[in-house]
Amino acid sequence: MKSSETRASAVDLGRGLKLKSPVLLASGTVSYGEELSRLTDLSAIGGLVTKAISLEPRTGNPPQRIAETPSGMVNAIGLANVGIDRFIADKVPFLRKLGTSIIVNIAGRSIDDYAEVVSRLDAVPGLDAYEINLSCPNVKGECMIMGVSPDATRDIVQELRAITSRHLMIKLTPNVTSISSIALAAQSAGADSLSLINTVVGMAVDWKKRRPLLTNVTGGLSGPAIKPIALAKVWEVYNAVSIPVVGMGGIASFSDAMEFMVTGASAIQIGTMNFVQPDIGERVAKAMEEYFSSPDAPTLVEFKGSLLTL
């Protein structure tokens, strides 16, 4: 944990991942932190989840690859990233200085790719956890295939668990028939936590031009539009597994974050809203600490999953 002090909102996700706040910033929305660090105090939040890292550098999908939609956006970035070599050489030194937990999002084309990236990162000090991306909906024939199969999910988590003693957070897709079956497979294979949901497959079109707005045609829908879906999936998974759940999907305020916590999330990730309000993470983290520090408030542990149902 980076300077966890004795905060009322501090949370321990297990296997060494101790957060000073339940607030994380989601992969793909904050790059590697450099730009955002000029606009907000990243040491005030629980942690930053880096842009996905793959074995080789990737240019991603061709533009147009982002389009605004009602209450959200669709993207088909295609996991563009600098690759493992440049990440270690150019990005990690900066990330170590942020004073917050660093979770590296990892993507790959095969189990061997994931294993190689994790193995190489394990030798790099200053990193706190890995978020294993098995659920990107806009890269054809890659991680999404693993993330929709319980057997494939179990295989890759078992492989990575044998390689690393660091915290393994498995990122789940909502684009499946039963998200709880994927969650249980990940848990049985040694996952330490689960993050959900990744984006929902979506599409935007220009009917006058009779063309899709994304060159990829479909992409991942994110933003407030998907919050009801995300809440339902977090509730389902929380009631199926015994490991911590990290909730995300459309969080745009303190109130949104608290909805995920009462539904069962031990921590949350803020994504699309970072583009609209760069200091949203800092604001939500402050509001959470104020709430859980107040004399009449429940503890964070008491509040988590305390949703009252009929």
Secondary structure, DSSP 8 states (H G I E B T S, - for coil): --S-TT-TT-EE-STT-EESSSEEE-TTSSTTSTTGGGTS-GGGSSEEE---B-SS-B--S-S--EEEETTEEEE-----B-HHHHIIIIIHHHHTTSSSEEEEEE--SSHHHHHHHHHHHTTSTT--EEEEE---TTSTTSHHHHHT-HHHHHHHHHHHHHH--SEEEEE--S-SS-HHHHHHHHHHTT-SEEEE---EEEE-EETTTTEESSTTSEEEEESGGGHHHHHHHHHHHHTT-SS-EEEESS--SHHHHHHHHHHT-SEEEE-THHHH-TTHHHHHHHHHHHHHHSTTS--HHHHTT-----
